[in-house]
Amino acid sequence: MSRLKKMAFEPIDSEEKEILESLENGDWKPVKNLEKEKEEAVNPTTKLILTS
């Protein structure tokens, strides 16, 4: 835990630990419009991401 003190808290479960590790590893990227992203997370539109 580079940015946080190791003894600050223990992750509640493996999912939370995985999320924390991904954040610390720099796997997350900033978004241009945070408010829009939050709104879409709460009220998903018909926007689809297609992968092949």
Phi and psi restraints in degrees (range 20) as a CNS / XPLOR table:
assign (resid 1 and name C) (resid 2 and name N)
       (resid 2 and name CA) (resid 2 and name C) 1.0 -72.5 20.0 2
assign (resid 2 and name N) (resid 2 and name CA)
       (resid 2 and name C) (resid 3 and name N) 1.0 -42.8 20.0 2
assign (resid 2 and name C) (resid 3 and name N)
       (resid 3 and name CA) (resid 3 and name C) 1.0 -88.2 20.0 2
assign (resid 3 and name N) (resid 3 and name CA)
       (resid 3 and name C) (resid 4 and name N) 1.0 -19.8 20.0 2
assign (resid 3 and name C) (resid 4 and name N)
       (resid 4 and name CA) (resid 4 and name C) 1.0 -114.8 20.0 2
assign (resid 4 and name N) (resid 4 and name CA)
       (resid 4 and name C) (resid 5 and name N) 1.0 150.3 20.0 2
assign (resid 4 and name C) (resid 5 and name N)
       (resid 5 and name CA) (resid 5 and name C) 1.0 -65.8 20.0 2
assign (resid 5 and name N) (resid 5 and name CA)
       (resid 5 and name C) (resid 6 and name N) 1.0 135.3 20.0 2
assign (resid 5 and name C) (resid 6 and name N)
       (resid 6 and name CA) (resid 6 and name C) 1.0 -58.8 20.0 2
assign (resid 6 and name N) (resid 6 and name CA)
       (resid 6 and name C) (resid 7 and name N) 1.0 -33.8 20.0 2
assign (resid 6 and name C) (resid 7 and name N)
       (resid 7 and name CA) (resid 7 and name C) 1.0 -92.5 20.0 2
assign (resid 7 and name N) (resid 7 and name CA)
       (resid 7 and name C) (resid 8 and name N) 1.0 8.7 20.0 2
assign (resid 7 and name C) (resid 8 and name N)
       (resid 8 and name CA) (resid 8 and name C) 1.0 -62.5 20.0 2
assign (resid 8 and name N) (resid 8 and name CA)
       (resid 8 and name C) (resid 9 and name N) 1.0 -43.2 20.0 2
assign (resid 8 and name C) (resid 9 and name N)
       (resid 9 and name CA) (resid 9 and name C) 1.0 -166.5 20.0 2
assign (resid 9 and name N) (resid 9 and name CA)
       (resid 9 and name C) (resid 10 and name N) 1.0 161.0 20.0 2
assign (resid 9 and name C) (resid 10 and name N)
       (resid 10 and name CA) (resid 10 and name C) 1.0 -104.4 20.0 2
assign (resid 10 and name N) (resid 10 and name CA)
       (resid 10 and name C) (resid 11 and name N) 1.0 136.0 20.0 2
assign (resid 10 and name C) (resid 11 and name N)
       (resid 11 and name CA) (resid 11 and name C) 1.0 -56.0 20.0 2
assign (resid 11 and name N) (resid 11 and name CA)
       (resid 11 and name C) (resid 12 and name N) 1.0 143.2 20.0 2
assign (resid 11 and name C) (resid 12 and name N)
       (resid 12 and name CA) (resid 12 and name C) 1.0 -67.9 20.0 2
assign (resid 12 and name N) (resid 12 and name CA)
       (resid 12 and name C) (resid 13 and name N) 1.0 -43.9 20.0 2
assign (resid 12 and name C) (resid 13 and name N)
       (resid 13 and name CA) (resid 13 and name C) 1.0 -148.5 20.0 2
assign (resid 13 and name N) (resid 13 and name CA)
       (resid 13 and name C) (resid 14 and name N) 1.0 -179.3 20.0 2
assign (resid 13 and name C) (resid 14 and name N)
       (resid 14 and name CA) (resid 14 and name C) 1.0 -65.2 20.0 2
assign (resid 14 and name N) (resid 14 and name CA)
       (resid 14 and name C) (resid 15 and name N) 1.0 -33.6 20.0 2
assign (resid 14 and name C) (resid 15 and name N)
       (resid 15 and name CA) (resid 15 and name C) 1.0 -64.8 20.0 2
assign (resid 15 and name N) (resid 15 and name CA)
       (resid 15 and name C) (resid 16 and name N) 1.0 -44.5 20.0 2
assign (resid 15 and name C) (resid 16 and name N)
       (resid 16 and name CA) (resid 16 and name C) 1.0 -65.0 20.0 2
assign (resid 16 and name N) (resid 16 and name CA)
       (resid 16 and name C) (resid 17 and name N) 1.0 -39.4 20.0 2
assign (resid 16 and name C) (resid 17 and name N)
       (resid 17 and name CA) (resid 17 and name C) 1.0 -62.8 20.0 2
assign (resid 17 and name N) (resid 17 and name CA)
       (resid 17 and name C) (resid 18 and name N) 1.0 -41.8 20.0 2
assign (resid 17 and name C) (resid 18 and name N)
       (resid 18 and name CA) (resid 18 and name C) 1.0 -62.9 20.0 2
assign (resid 18 and name N) (resid 18 and name CA)
       (resid 18 and name C) (resid 19 and name N) 1.0 -42.4 20.0 2
assign (resid 18 and name C) (resid 19 and name N)
       (resid 19 and name CA) (resid 19 and name C) 1.0 -64.0 20.0 2
assign (resid 19 and name N) (resid 19 and name CA)
       (resid 19 and name C) (resid 20 and name N) 1.0 -45.2 20.0 2
assign (resid 19 and name C) (resid 20 and name N)
       (resid 20 and name CA) (resid 20 and name C) 1.0 -60.7 20.0 2
assign (resid 20 and name N) (resid 20 and name CA)
       (resid 20 and name C) (resid 21 and name N) 1.0 -44.4 20.0 2
assign (resid 20 and name C) (resid 21 and name N)
       (resid 21 and name CA) (resid 21 and name C) 1.0 -63.1 20.0 2
assign (resid 21 and name N) (resid 21 and name CA)
       (resid 21 and name C) (resid 22 and name N) 1.0 -40.2 20.0 2
assign (resid 21 and name C) (resid 22 and name N)
       (resid 22 and name CA) (resid 22 and name C) 1.0 -66.5 20.0 2
assign (resid 22 and name N) (resid 22 and name CA)
       (resid 22 and name C) (resid 23 and name N) 1.0 -35.4 20.0 2
assign (resid 22 and name C) (resid 23 and name N)
       (resid 23 and name CA) (resid 23 and name C) 1.0 -65.8 20.0 2
assign (resid 23 and name N) (resid 23 and name CA)
       (resid 23 and name C) (resid 24 and name N) 1.0 -46.3 20.0 2
assign (resid 23 and name C) (resid 24 and name N)
       (resid 24 and name CA) (resid 24 and name C) 1.0 -67.2 20.0 2
assign (resid 24 and name N) (resid 24 and name CA)
       (resid 24 and name C) (resid 25 and name N) 1.0 -27.7 20.0 2
assign (resid 24 and name C) (resid 25 and name N)
       (resid 25 and name CA) (resid 25 and name C) 1.0 -81.2 20.0 2
assign (resid 25 and name N) (resid 25 and name CA)
       (resid 25 and name C) (resid 26 and name N) 1.0 -3.6 20.0 2
assign (resid 25 and name C) (resid 26 and name N)
       (resid 26 and name CA) (resid 26 and name C) 1.0 80.0 20.0 2
assign (resid 26 and name N) (resid 26 and name CA)
       (resid 26 and name C) (resid 27 and name N) 1.0 22.2 20.0 2
assign (resid 26 and name C) (resid 27 and name N)
       (resid 27 and name CA) (resid 27 and name C) 1.0 -75.1 20.0 2
assign (resid 27 and name N) (resid 27 and name CA)
       (resid 27 and name C) (resid 28 and name N) 1.0 -13.7 20.0 2
assign (resid 27 and name C) (resid 28 and name N)
       (resid 28 and name CA) (resid 28 and name C) 1.0 -91.1 20.0 2
assign (resid 28 and name N) (resid 28 and name CA)
       (resid 28 and name C) (resid 29 and name N) 1.0 150.2 20.0 2
assign (resid 28 and name C) (resid 29 and name N)
       (resid 29 and name CA) (resid 29 and name C) 1.0 -127.7 20.0 2
assign (resid 29 and name N) (resid 29 and name CA)
       (resid 29 and name C) (resid 30 and name N) 1.0 147.9 20.0 2
assign (resid 29 and name C) (resid 30 and name N)
       (resid 30 and name CA) (resid 30 and name C) 1.0 -71.3 20.0 2
assign (resid 30 and name N) (resid 30 and name CA)
       (resid 30 and name C) (resid 31 and name N) 1.0 155.4 20.0 2
assign (resid 30 and name C) (resid 31 and name N)
       (resid 31 and name CA) (resid 31 and name C) 1.0 -109.7 20.0 2
assign (resid 31 and name N) (resid 31 and name CA)
       (resid 31 and name C) (resid 32 and name N) 1.0 154.4 20.0 2
assign (resid 31 and name C) (resid 32 and name N)
       (resid 32 and name CA) (resid 32 and name C) 1.0 -72.2 20.0 2
assign (resid 32 and name N) (resid 32 and name CA)
       (resid 32 and name C) (resid 33 and name N) 1.0 -38.7 20.0 2
assign (resid 32 and name C) (resid 33 and name N)
       (resid 33 and name CA) (resid 33 and name C) 1.0 -128.5 20.0 2
assign (resid 33 and name N) (resid 33 and name CA)
       (resid 33 and name C) (resid 34 and name N) 1.0 90.8 20.0 2
assign (resid 33 and name C) (resid 34 and name N)
       (resid 34 and name CA) (resid 34 and name C) 1.0 -60.2 20.0 2
assign (resid 34 and name N) (resid 34 and name CA)
       (resid 34 and name C) (resid 35 and name N) 1.0 -43.3 20.0 2
assign (resid 34 and name C) (resid 35 and name N)
       (resid 35 and name CA) (resid 35 and name C) 1.0 -61.7 20.0 2
assign (resid 35 and name N) (resid 35 and name CA)
       (resid 35 and name C) (resid 36 and name N) 1.0 -41.0 20.0 2
assign (resid 35 and name C) (resid 36 and name N)
       (resid 36 and name CA) (resid 36 and name C) 1.0 -63.8 20.0 2
assign (resid 36 and name N) (resid 36 and name CA)
       (resid 36 and name C) (resid 37 and name N) 1.0 -43.6 20.0 2
assign (resid 36 and name C) (resid 37 and name N)
       (resid 37 and name CA) (resid 37 and name C) 1.0 -62.9 20.0 2
assign (resid 37 and name N) (resid 37 and name CA)
       (resid 37 and name C) (resid 38 and name N) 1.0 -41.6 20.0 2
assign (resid 37 and name C) (resid 38 and name N)
       (resid 38 and name CA) (resid 38 and name C) 1.0 -64.2 20.0 2
assign (resid 38 and name N) (resid 38 and name CA)
       (resid 38 and name C) (resid 39 and name N) 1.0 -42.2 20.0 2
assign (resid 38 and name C) (resid 39 and name N)
       (resid 39 and name CA) (resid 39 and name C) 1.0 -62.7 20.0 2
assign (resid 39 and name N) (resid 39 and name CA)
       (resid 39 and name C) (resid 40 and name N) 1.0 -43.7 20.0 2
assign (resid 39 and name C) (resid 40 and name N)
       (resid 40 and name CA) (resid 40 and name C) 1.0 -67.1 20.0 2
assign (resid 40 and name N) (resid 40 and name CA)
       (resid 40 and name C) (resid 41 and name N) 1.0 -30.2 20.0 2
assign (resid 40 and name C) (resid 41 and name N)
       (resid 41 and name CA) (resid 41 and name C) 1.0 -69.2 20.0 2
assign (resid 41 and name N) (resid 41 and name CA)
       (resid 41 and name C) (resid 42 and name N) 1.0 -35.8 20.0 2
assign (resid 41 and name C) (resid 42 and name N)
       (resid 42 and name CA) (resid 42 and name C) 1.0 -82.7 20.0 2
assign (resid 42 and name N) (resid 42 and name CA)
       (resid 42 and name C) (resid 43 and name N) 1.0 -40.1 20.0 2
assign (resid 42 and name C) (resid 43 and name N)
       (resid 43 and name CA) (resid 43 and name C) 1.0 -124.7 20.0 2
assign (resid 43 and name N) (resid 43 and name CA)
       (resid 43 and name C) (resid 44 and name N) 1.0 80.5 20.0 2
assign (resid 43 and name C) (resid 44 and name N)
       (resid 44 and name CA) (resid 44 and name C) 1.0 -60.0 20.0 2
assign (resid 44 and name N) (resid 44 and name CA)
       (resid 44 and name C) (resid 45 and name N) 1.0 140.1 20.0 2
assign (resid 44 and name C) (resid 45 and name N)
       (resid 45 and name CA) (resid 45 and name C) 1.0 -94.7 20.0 2
assign (resid 45 and name N) (resid 45 and name CA)
       (resid 45 and name C) (resid 46 and name N) 1.0 -169.7 20.0 2
assign (resid 45 and name C) (resid 46 and name N)
       (resid 46 and name CA) (resid 46 and name C) 1.0 -85.6 20.0 2
assign (resid 46 and name N) (resid 46 and name CA)
       (resid 46 and name C) (resid 47 and name N) 1.0 11.9 20.0 2
assign (resid 46 and name C) (resid 47 and name N)
       (resid 47 and name CA) (resid 47 and name C) 1.0 -63.1 20.0 2
assign (resid 47 and name N) (resid 47 and name CA)
       (resid 47 and name C) (resid 48 and name N) 1.0 123.2 20.0 2
assign (resid 47 and name C) (resid 48 and name N)
       (resid 48 and name CA) (resid 48 and name C) 1.0 -118.6 20.0 2
assign (resid 48 and name N) (resid 48 and name CA)
       (resid 48 and name C) (resid 49 and name N) 1.0 145.4 20.0 2
assign (resid 48 and name C) (resid 49 and name N)
       (resid 49 and name CA) (resid 49 and name C) 1.0 -108.9 20.0 2
assign (resid 49 and name N) (resid 49 and name CA)
       (resid 49 and name C) (resid 50 and name N) 1.0 116.8 20.0 2
assign (resid 49 and name C) (resid 50 and name N)
       (resid 50 and name CA) (resid 50 and name C) 1.0 -101.5 20.0 2
assign (resid 50 and name N) (resid 50 and name CA)
       (resid 50 and name C) (resid 51 and name N) 1.0 133.1 20.0 2
assign (resid 50 and name C) (resid 51 and name N)
       (resid 51 and name CA) (resid 51 and name C) 1.0 -123.9 20.0 2
assign (resid 51 and name N) (resid 51 and name CA)
       (resid 51 and name C) (resid 52 and name N) 1.0 150.7 20.0 2
